Amino acid sequence: MSAQRESRLLPSLTDIGGFAATRGCTPCAAYAAIPAHPQKQYTRRWRLYHFCGFYYPIREVIPIAIYHCNISIVSRGKGKSAVAAAAYRSGEKLTNEWDGMTHDYTRKGGVVHTEILLPPNAPPSFSDRSTLWNSVELYEKAGNAQLAREIDAALPIELSREEQIRLVREYCSSQFVSRGMCVDFAIHDTDSGNPHCHIMLTMRPLDERGAWAAKSKKEYDLDENGERIRLPSGRYKTHKVDLTGWNDKGNALLWRKAWADISNVYLERAGSPERIDHRSNAERGIDELPTVHMGVAACQMEKKGVATEKGELNRNIQKANRLIREIRAQIGKLKEWIGELFKARETAPEQPPQSPGLANLLMKYLSVQREKSRKYSQSWQRQHTADELKTVAKAVNYLSEHGISTLDELDAALSSVSDQADAIREGMKTAEKRMKELQKLIEYGKNYTEYKPIHDELKKLKNGWTSKRDKYEEAHRAELTLWNAASRYLHANLPKGTKTLPISEWEKEYATLSGQRTAEYTKLKETRAEVAELHNIRKCVDIALKADQPEQTRAKRHDLER
C-alpha cells in the first residue's frame, strides 16, 4: 500500500472509537491506554492496527524485565515476631508461645505455595512451621533479638508456576540450606501480574544433635604485649566474633547475584529472551537515576487511578531518563556520521583540505530536490518546492544563529549540545535525589507527629497496668509500628538535638525543587528539538554529498580520458 493511500485510510482516533462502538467493538483508545504492569518497565511506540479493513495508529506498550530482591531482618527490637511473620507469609493461624499472641491470617488470599527446607542435622519436628519458629522465639531471650532474616524477590512472570517453585527451591537449597540454615518460603500471587516469594531464614546455627548453637563468641582484645586490655570499669575489653559468617555484609551482594543467575538459567530453559540483572544502573554504566520504591500503599492507590507523589516522581524520572537517552542516541549517530565524512575527506587527497560549506551543501540539496520533482505535476512541484524551501530556510537560520558554517563547526556544536544536555540532566538528578530524601522525611515526619500521642499514652500504661497496657498495644499495633519506624528513621537522619520537625519547610523545599525540575525538563525538551534540527540538517547534507559523488566521478573519468 502506498504512503498516500495509507494516509487516506487513517481516520482520527475519535472517529475510530465511534466507528468501533457502533459495531460492538472495543475502541482503539483502549489499546492506547494499556495498564502498567507492576513487574515491568515500559516503553511505547506507534504501530498500525488493522481493524475492519482499515489501518489505525495506536501506541503499543512494550515490557522490559526488571529486577527486585530485598533482604531484611525480623527483629524483636523493632516490634516484630518471627511467628507473626511466618503466619502472614504462609496464610496460617499460629500462636507465639513467647508472648501468647495468636496471629490468624487464614483469610489472606494469594498464597499459592509454602514449603520448609531443612539441613540434615535439623530435627524432623521443624518441618512444622509453628514448631520451627516457636523454637526460635523461645530460645532467643533478649528483647532486641534478631529472630530471622527475610528475602523477598519478584518471580519472572515468563515462568510457569511449577518452574517458579523449582527456581525458589533450587535457590534456597544452594544458597542457604547447604550452609546450615532452615528455610521457610512462600509464593504469593494475587493474579495482579506480580508473583513474588518470601524466604524466611533462621539466623542461629544447629549443632550435630539438632540443638541451637551460638551465633557468635566474645574474644579479649590484646595489647602489643599480648595482654588483655582492662577498661576503667575493671572489666576487660572484648569484641564479638561471628561463628557462622551468615551476617557478613558481602553476602547480600552474593545472594542477590545468585538470584539473578539462577533466574536467568530458568528463563533460558523456558526459551524466554528476558534476562534480569542484579547490578545497579551505575554498576552497569547506565547514567540514569533509579526510580523510587513505591511501597504497598502507593501501589494500591495508583492501581485505583489515584495519583501519588511517589508515582508522580517516578513518572517524571522515567520521562527525563527517556529524553536524555533519545538525545544521546541522536547525538551519537550525528557524531558517527561526521566522523565518517572526516575520514572520507582524509582518504581523498585531491579534495580541498578545508571543510565543505554547509550553506553551499544546503543549496545543492535544494537543487537536487527540485530536479527530482520535475517528473510530477506542476501543482505538486509547487507544494514540494515550498516545503523544501521552508526546511532549508529553517536550517540556514539555525546555522546562522549558532555561527555554524562548516562540518568542523557542526561537530563542535554537537559536542556543546551534548555537554549542555548532560549538565541539565545532572542538575535534575541532584534535585530528584533530594526530592526522594524529602519525601521520606515528610512521610515519616507526619507519621511521627500523628501517632506520637498513641505512643505517649502507651508509656503511661507501663507501670503496674500490664493487662491494660497489652490490650492498648494490641489495639494500636499498626499505629505504633508506624511511629516506631518513623522514630528510627528520623533519629538516624536528623541532626542530634532536633526537637521540632520542620515538616512545612521540607514541603516548601520539595515544591521549589519540583518547580526547578519542571523548568530543567523544559530545557531538556528544547535541547531535543535542537538535536532534531541538527538531524534534519544531516539528512539534507547527506543527500547533497551523495549527489556530488557522481559528478566528481564523471570529472575524474574526463580527466583520465584527456
DRENGU-996488 format. One record per atom (N, C-alpha, C): residue in one letter; x, y, z. Coordinates in steps of 0.05 Angstrom, whole numbers, plus 5000, padded with zeros to 4 digits. Example, Ala and Ser with C-alpha at 12.3 -4.5 7.8 and 13.67 -1.06 7.14 Angstrom:
BEGIN
A526448865156A524649105156A526449345156S525749555142S527349795143S525850015157
REM end
This chain:
BEGIN
M501749765000M500050005000M501850255000S501250444982S502950684980S502450865005A504451045010A504251225033A501851405031Q501251495006Q498951685002Q496351535008R496051294997R493551145001R493251075030E495551005043E495450925072E494551165089S495551405082S494851645097S491851705095R490651645071R487751695067R486151505084L487351275091L485851075106L486251095136L487451315146L488051355174L486151565186P483751505194P481951705207P483051775234S481851975246S482652055273S481851845293L483251855317L482651655338L479751685348T478751935348T475951985356T474051835338D474551865311D472851735292D472951435295I475351335301I475751045304I474050935327G474051085350G472550995373G469650985367G468551195354G465651195347G464950975327F466650935308F466250725287F466150455300A468050395318A468250135331A465850095350A465050305364A462950275384A460350205371T459850315346T457250265333T457049975324R459349835324R459449555315R460049365339G459749465363G460149305387G462949225392C464949385382C467749325385C469049515405T471249435415T472749605434T474149825419P473750075427P475150295413P478150265415C479650385396C482550365396C483750515419A482250705432A483450845455A484050645477A482650425478A483250225499A485950105494Y486750075469Y489449965464Y491650165471A490950425468A492950635474A493450675503A491650565520A491850605549A492250345563I493950175554I494549915566I495649965594P494449845616P495349895643P498149805648A499549945665A502349875671A502449615687H504449455681H504949205695H506849255718P506149155743P507749215766P510549105765Q511048895748Q513748785747Q515348875724K514349065708K515649135683K516149435682Q518349505667Q518649775658Q517549785630Y516750015621Y515450035595Y516650245577T516550185551T517050385531T514650375512R514150585497R511850595479R512750665451R511250555431R511850625403R509150615387W509050765366W506750765349W506850525329R504550405324R504450205303R501650215291L501350095268L498750085254L497149845263Y494549895270Y492849675279Y490649635257H490549395247H488649335225H485949255237F483849395228F481149355240F479049395219C477449195212C475249215193C476149335166G478549255157G479449345131G480949605131F481249725155F482549985157F485049955175Y486850145173Y489250155189Y489050395208Y489450345234Y489250565254Y491850575270P492750825275P495250855292P494650825321I495950645335I495750615364I498450605376R498550645403R501050635417R501350365430E503450235425E503949965435E505849975459V505049835481V506649835505V508449595505I511049625508I512949415506I514249365533P513949125546P515049075572P518049015571I519549105592I522349045595I522748935623A523948695626A524248565652A525948735671I525148745697I526748885717I527348695740Y528948785758Y529948615780Y529048715807H528148545825H527548625852H528248395871C530048455890C530848255910C531648405935N530048405956N530548565980N531148376004I533048466021I533848306044I533348476069S532048356089S531448506114S531648306138I531448426162I531648276187I529048296203V528048066213V525748066231V526948086259S526648316271S527848376297S525748426319R526148306341R524348356364R524648646374G526948756370G527449036379G525849236362K524949156339K523249326322K520349256324G519649106345G516849026349G515848806331K517648656319K516848446301K517048176314S515747976302S515747706313S516147506289A517847306294A518247106273A515746946268V514346886289V511846726287V509746886271A509447146278A507547316263A508347336234A510947376228A511847396200A511247136185A511846906198A511346646185A508346596180A506646686199A503746656196A502746816172Y503747066170Y502847236149Y503847126122R506347046120R507446946094R506046696085S505346526104S504146266097S501146266096G499846476107G496946496108G495846296127E497146256150E496246066170E495646206197K494546056216K494046146243K496046026261L497746196273L499946096290L499846256317T500546116338T500646246365T503546266373N504346506381N507046556391N507246486420E508646276427E508846186455E510646366472W512146546459W513846736474W512146956488D510047056473D508347266485D505447186487G504746946477G502046846478G500146956458M501147116439M499347246419M498847056396T496347056386T495646886363T495347066338H496546966317H496547116292H495046956271D492747056263D490946896245D490847036217Y492046916197Y491947026170Y490746816151T488946656161T487746446144T485946566123R485046816127R483346946106R485047086085K487647096089K489347236069K489347076043G488947216021G488947085995G491647115981G491946965960G494346995943G496646815951V496446645972V498646465980V498346215963V500046175943V499645945925V501445705931H503545755947H505345525954H507045595979T507245405997T509045436021T510745186024E513145216034E514844986037E517045046057I517944836072I520144866091I522344676083L524844786081L527144626074L529044626098L530144396105L531744366129L534444246122P536544326137P539144186134P539043906146P540943736140P540843456150P540743436181N542043616195N542143586224N539843726239A537843826224A535543946237A533543736247P532243786270P530143596280P527843566260P526843336256P524543296237P522143466245S521843526271S519543676280S519543966269F521844056260F521944326249F520544346222S519644116211S518144126186S515344256191D514644276217D512144416224D512844706229R511444886216R512045176217R511845286245S509845206260S509445306287S511745216305T512544966303T514744856319T517344996313L517945036288L520445166279L520745446291W518745616286W519045896294W518545946323N516945776336N516745806365N519245716379S520645526367S523245446378S525245676377V525145826354V526846066352V526146276372E523546326375E522546536393E523346466422L522946216430L523446146458L526346136465Y528046076445Y530946056451Y532146336454E531146526439E532246796440E531046946464K532647026483K531747156507K531747456506A533447576490A533847866490A531448006478G530848246489G528648396479G529148526452N531748526443N532348636417N533548426399A532848166404A534047946389A533247956359Q535147876342Q534647846314Q533647556310L531147526301L529847266300L530047126274A530047276252A530047146226A531047346205R532047246183R532747406160R530647346138E529747556124E527747516104E528747626077I528147476056I528747566029I526147556013D525447776001D523147775983D524047845955A523147695935A524147735908A521847695888A521947855867A519947835845A520547585829L518447425823L518747185806L518247255777P519847155758P519447205730P516747115721I515147285709I512447215700I512547035675E514947015663E515246855639E515346555646L515646485672L515846205681L513146105690S512645855687S510245725697S510445705727R508145635740R508145615769R510145395779E510145175765E512044955772E514945045770E515545195748E518245295745E519045495766Q517145665774Q517645855795Q518245715821I516745505828I517245365853I519945225852R520645105829R523244975827R525545175829L525045415817L527045635819L527645705848V525545755863V525845835891V527145615907R526245365902R527345135917R530345105911E531145125886E533945095879E535645325892Y534545565890Y535945795902Y536345755932C534245685946C534445645975C536345415982S536145195968S537844965974S540745025970S541445165948S544245215941S545445435958Q543945635966Q545045865980Q544745856010F542745716020F542145736049F542145466064V540645276053V540545016067V543244886067S544744916045S547444796043S549344916064R548745156075R550345286095R549245236123G547145076126G546145006152G543745166162M542545326145M540145486153M537645326148C535645376164C532945276159C531445486143V529945396122V528645576104V525645526104D524145746105D521245736103D520445936082F519545836059F518846016037F515945996029A514846216019A512146226009A512046385983I510346295965I509946435940I507246565940H507146825935H504646985934H504047065905D501547045898D500647135871D497647195873T496947455871T494147535872T492947575844D494347465824D493547495796D493547785787S495247945800S495548225791S498048265774G499248045766G501648055750G504248105765N504148055792N506548095808N507147865826P507647625815P508347395833P510947445846H511147365872H513647405886H513847205908C516247175919C516746975940C517847115965H517047005988H518147096014H519746856026I522346906031I524046696042I524946776070M524146616090M525046666117M527246476125L529446576137L531746426143L532346446173T533146216185T534046226213T536746356215M537346486237M539846636240M541746496260R540846286273R542546146292R543145866281P545645776282P546345506271P545345286290L545245046278L544544796294L547044626296D547344506320D549644326323D548944056312E550843866315E550343606302E548043446315R547243526339R545043396353R542343526346G542443746331G539943886323G539144096344A540844166362A540244376382A541444646372W540144856381W541045126373W543845176385A545545286368A548345336377A548745646378A551145726386A551746006389A552146136362K551246386359K551646546335K554446656334S555446736358S558046876360S559246816387K561646906390K563046886416K564647136420K565347186446K566947416453K569847336456E571547516446E574447466449E575647726461Y577747676478Y579047906491Y580748066471D580748326473D582548496458D585248496472L587448466457L590048456468L591748696460D593548776478D595348996471D597748896456E599749076452E602148996436E603748776449N603448736476N604848526491N603348266493G600948266481G599248026482G597648006508E597548226524E596048226549E593248336544R591248246560R588548346558R588448636567I586748786554I586449076559I584249116580R585049236603R583049286624R581749566619L579049576622L577549826620L577349966647P576650226647P576350366673P574450236692S572450096681S570549956698S571649716712G574049626704G575249386716G574949146698R573149156679R572748936661R574848946638Y574948726624Y576848706602Y575448766575K576848906558K575748976532K575448736514T573148706501T572648466484T571448556458H571348366439H569948416414H568548156406K566448186390K564747956382K565847836356V565947566355V566847416332V564447256321D563747296296D561547146284D562446866278L560846676287L561646386283L560546266258T558646396244T557346276221T558246406194G558846666195G559346816170G556846896156W554446836168W551946906154W551347206155N552447346174N551947626177N553947806161D555747676147D557647826131D556148006111K556948266110K555548446092K555948376063G558048236057G558548156029G556547946019N555147816038N553147606030N550847726014A550147976021A547848096007A548348105977L550748195969L551348205940L551447925928L552547735942L552747465932L549947345928W548247375948W545547265946W543847395925R544147665921R542747795900R543647715872K546347675870K547447585844K546547295838A546547125859A545746855855A542746835846W541047015857W538247015849W538047085819A539547285810A539547365782A540547135764D542747015773D544046805756D542146565753I540946465775I539246235774I536646295759S535546545763S533146625749S533746625719N536046725711N536746735682N537046455670V538046265686V538245995676V535545875670Y533645935689Y530845825685Y529545975661L530046235658L528846375635L529946265609E532546205608E533746095584E532545815578R532245655598R531045385594R528145415583A526745615593A523945655584A523745775557G526045845545G526045965518G525246255518S525546385541S524746675542S527246845537P526947065521P529247245516P529747435539E527847445559E528147625581E530547545599R531947745610R534047695630R533947915651I534847845675I534848035697I537748085705D538248315718D540948395725D540848515753H542448405771H542448495799H543948755804R545448845784R547149085787R545549335785S546549545799S545249805797S545849935771N544450155765N544850305740N547850395738A548850495760A551650595760A553650365754E553150125766E554949895762E554849795733R552549835720R552249745692R553049965672G553950195683G554750415666G552450565654I550050545667I547750695657I547450945674D547751175661D547751425676D544851525678E543351385694E540551455698E539951435728L537951605736L537151595764L535051375768P535451205787P533350995792P530851115803T528650975798T526051065808T525851005838V523751125850V523251095879V521750835884H522350705906H520750465914H518050565923M515950455910M513250565914M512050485941G512450235949G511050145973G508250045968V507149895986V504549765982V502349975979A502250175998A500050365998A500050525972A502350625964A502450785939A501650625915C502550365914C501850195891C498850145889Q497550105913Q494650055913Q493150305903M494050535912M492750785903M493150825873E495550775863E496050805835E494350615818K493950375828K492250175814K489450275812K488450415832K485750525833K485450785816G487750865805G487651115789G488151365804V488951335829V489551575846V492551635844A493251865834A496051945831A497252005858T499651905862T501151945887T503652105881E504852235903E507252385899E509552205890K509651965901K511751775893K511351695864G508951635857G508351555829G509051785810E508352035817E508852255800E511852305797L513352275819L516252305818L517452095800N516551845802N517551635785N516951685756R514551785750R513851845722R515652065710N516152265727N517952485718N520852385714I521752215732I524452095729I524651935703Q522551765698Q522551605674Q522451775649K520851985649K520752165625K523452295620A524752385641A527352515638A529452315628N529352075639N531251865630N530851795601R528351775592R527751715564R528751935546L528252185555L529052415538L532052435535I533552395557I536552415555I537652185539R536351945540R537251715524R536851785494E534551905488E533951975460E535952185449I536552385466I538452595458I541252475453R542152305472R544852195469R544952005445A542851855439A542851685416A543051845390Q541552055388Q541552225364Q544252355361I545352465383I548052595381I550152385373G549952145384G551851935377G551851875348K549451855336K549151805307K550352035291L549752275299L550852505284L553852525286K554952475310K557852475313K559152255295E557952025295E558951805278E558851875249W556752005240W556452095212W558652295205I559052495222I561152695217I563852565216G564352375235G566952235235G567452085209E565351965198E565651825172E566352025149L565052265150L565552465130L568452555132F569452605156F572252685160F574152475150K573452225156K575252005147K575351985117A573052025104A572952015075A574552245063R574352475076R575852715066R578852665068E579752535089E582652475093E583752285072T582052095063T582951895044T582651995015A581752235012A581452344985A583252594982P585852554976P587752784976P587152994955E585652914933E585153104912E582953314921Q581553254944Q579553434953Q580853664969P579653894970P580754124986P580754045015P582854125030P583154055058P581054185076Q579954415067Q578054545085Q575454405085S573954435107S571354305110S569354435091P567654285077P565754395058P563754575072G562954795058G561054985070G558254865071L556954885094L554254775098L552154925082A552555185079A550555345064A550555255035N552955205023N553055114995N551854834992L552254665012L551054395011L548054415013L546954595029L544054615032L542854715005M544254904992M543354994966M543454774945K545554604947K545754374930K543454184934Y542754144960Y540453974967Y537954074955L537554344955L535154464944L534954414914S537154434900S537154394871S536654094865V537753914881V537253624877V534353564880Q533053674901Q530253624905Q528553744883R529353974873R527854104851R528053934826E530353814821E530753644797E529053394800K528953284824K527353034828K524453084823S523453324830S520553374829S519553424800R521353444780R520553514753R518753294741K518953054751K517352834740K514452844749Y513753014768Y511053034779Y509553274768S507053294775S505353514765S506253784774Q505353994761Q506154274767Q505254344795S502754274802S501754344829S503354204851W504053954846W505653804866W508453924868Q509554004845Q512254134845Q512254384862R510154554859R509954804874R509854754904Q508154564912Q507854494940Q510454384951H511654194936H514154064945H516454274948T516554454928T518654664929T518254844953A515854914959A515255084982A516054945008D515454685010D516154535034D519254525038E520654475016E523554445017E524854715023L523654935013L524655195019L524455255049K522155175061K521755215090K523855055105T524354805097T526354635111T529154765110V529954845086V532554965082V532755235097A530655395095A530755655109A531055615139K529655425150K529855365179K532655275186A533855105169A536555005174A538555235172V538255405152V540155625149V539955825172N537455875181N537156055204N538455935229Y538155675233Y539355545256Y542455575254L543555515231L546455525228L547455815232S545956005222S546756285224S546656375253E544556305268E544256385296E546456265313H547356025306H549455895323H552255925311G552556075290G555156125279G556555875268I554955705254I555955455243I555955485213S558355445201S558455465172S559855225159T561355065175T562754825164T562154585181L562954345170L562654095185L564254095211D566554225211D568154235235D566654385257E565354615249E563854765269E561354615277L560154465259L557854295266L558654085286D560953965283D561953765302D562353895330A563554135330A563854275356A561154345368A559254425352A556554485362A555254245375L555654005362L554553765373L555653705401S558253735403S559553685429S558453885450S557954135442S556854335460S554054255469V552454165450V549654085456V549653845475S551453655470S551753425487S552453495515D554453675518D555253765545D552953915559Q551454065543Q549254215554Q547154035565A546453825549A544453625558A545353485583D547953405584D549053265608D548853445633A549553705629A549453885652A546553925662I544653935644I541853965652I540953715667R541753475657R540853225670R542153195697E544653285700E546053265726E544553435747G543753675738G542153845756G539553715764M538253585745M535753455751M536153215769K538353065765K538852835782K539352925811T540753155815T541253255842T538553325855A536853465840A534253545851A532553305857E532453105839E530852865843E531752705867K534452685871K535552545894K534652675920R534852945921R533953085945R530953065949M529453055927M526553025930M525852755941K527352545934K526952285946K527352295976E529552425985E530052456013E527852606027L526952826015L524852986027L522252836029Q521652676009Q519152516010Q519152336035K521452206040K521652026064K521452186089L522852416091L522752586115L519852676120I518552766099I515752866103I513952636111E514152406098E512452176105E512852086134Y515452046141Y515951956169Y515452176189G515852426181G515252646200G512352666206K510652636186K507752636191K506852396208N507952166202N507251926218N508051966247Y510452076251Y511552116278Y509652306293T508952526281T507252726294T504452626299E503352476279E500552376282E500252166304Y502251986305Y501951756324Y503451786350K504752016354K506252056379K504352056403P501952176402P500152156426P499551866434I499251686414I498751406420I501151276434H503551346425H505951246437H506251356466D505651606469D505851726496D503851606515E501451546505E499451416522E500351136530L501650996512L502650726519L504750746541K506450946540K508550976561K507251016588K505051156589K503651196615K502650936627L501950746610L500750496619L502750286627K505350356627K507450146632K507550056661N507150236680N507550176709N505050046721G505149796726G503149656742G500549596727W500449656702W497949616688W498449436664T499649206669T500549036647T498348946629S496048856641S493848756624S492648986607K492249216619K491149436605K493049536583R495649536589R497649616570R497749436546D497649166551D497748976529D495349006511K493049056522K490649086506K490849336489Y491849556502Y492149806487Y494149776464E496349636470E498449596450E497449426427E495849226432E494749056411E492749216394A491149386407A489149536393A490349746374H492749836382H494150046366H496749956354R496849696348R499349576338R500249716312A498449756293A499149876267A500250156271E498950316287E499850596291E502550596305L502850426325L505450416340L507750326322T507150136304T509150046285T510050266267L508150426257L508850656240L510450866256W509650916281W511151106297W513951016303N514350766309N516950656314N518750676289A517650616266A519250636241A520050926236A518151106240A518751396236A520851486256S520551406281S522551486302S525351396295R525551146286R528251036279R529451196256Y527751246235Y528851386211Y529651666218L527951806232L528552086238L530952116256H531251946276H533551956293H536151896278A535951726257A538351656241A539051866221N537152036212N537552216190N537352516197L536752576222L536652856231L538952916250P539853166251P541953236270P541153186299K543053106316K542453066344K541453326356G539453296374G538353526388G536053656374T535153546351T532853656336T530353606353K528953816360K526653796377K524053836362T524054006342T521654066326T522153976297L520253826286L520453726259L519653946239P521454036222P520754256203P519254156178I516954026182I515553906160I514754106139S513754346149S512854546129S515254646112E517654666124E520054746109E520754536089W520554286097W521154066078W519154076054E516654126060E514654136038E515154376020K516054606031K516754836014K519154775996E521154646008E523554575993E522854375971Y521054185977Y520153995957Y518754135933A516954325940A515554465919A517454635902T519454755915T521454915900T523054735881L523954505891L525454325874L523754215852S521254165857S519454065836S519154275814G518954525821G518854735801G521354755785Q523654735799Q526254745785Q526554505766R525654275774R525854045757R524154075732T521754185735T520054235712T521354425692A522654635703A524054825685A526354685671E527854515686E530054375674E529054185652Y526754055657Y525653865637Y524954015612T523854265615T523254425591T525754495575K527954555590K530554605576K531454345561L531054115574L531853865561L530253815536K527653885536K526053855512K526954045490E527754285498E528854475478E531454365466T533054235483T535554115472T534953895453R532853735459R532053525440R531153645413A529653865414A528754005390A531254105374E533254195388E535654285375E537154055361V537253825375V538553595363V536953495339A534253515341A532553435318A533153605294E533553875299E534154055276E536853985264L538853915281L541453825271L541153565255H539353395263H538953145249H537753205221N535853395220N534753475194N536853585175I538653755187I540853865171I542653635160R543053435177R544753205168R543453065143K540753035144K539352905121K539853065096C539453335098C539853505074C542753485064V544653505082V547453495074V548153225062D547153015073D547652745063D546752725034I544352815028I543252805001I545052964982A545853204991A547553374974A550253254969L551453124989L554053004986L553952764967K551752604969K551452374951K551052464922A549652694919A549252794892A551852894880D553652994897D556253084888D558052864878Q557752624890Q559552404884Q559552314854P557152284842P557252214813P558552424796E558152684803E559452904787E562452884790Q563452824814Q566352804818Q567452564803T565852344802T566752104788T566952164758R564952304748R565052374719R567352554713A567952744731A570252924727A572852774726K573152574744K575652414745K575952254718R573752134709R573851984684R574652164660H573552414660H574152604639H577052684639D578152724663D581052784666D582752554656L581952304662L583552074653L583452044623E581152094611E580852074582E582552274568R582752514580R584452724568R587352654570
REM end
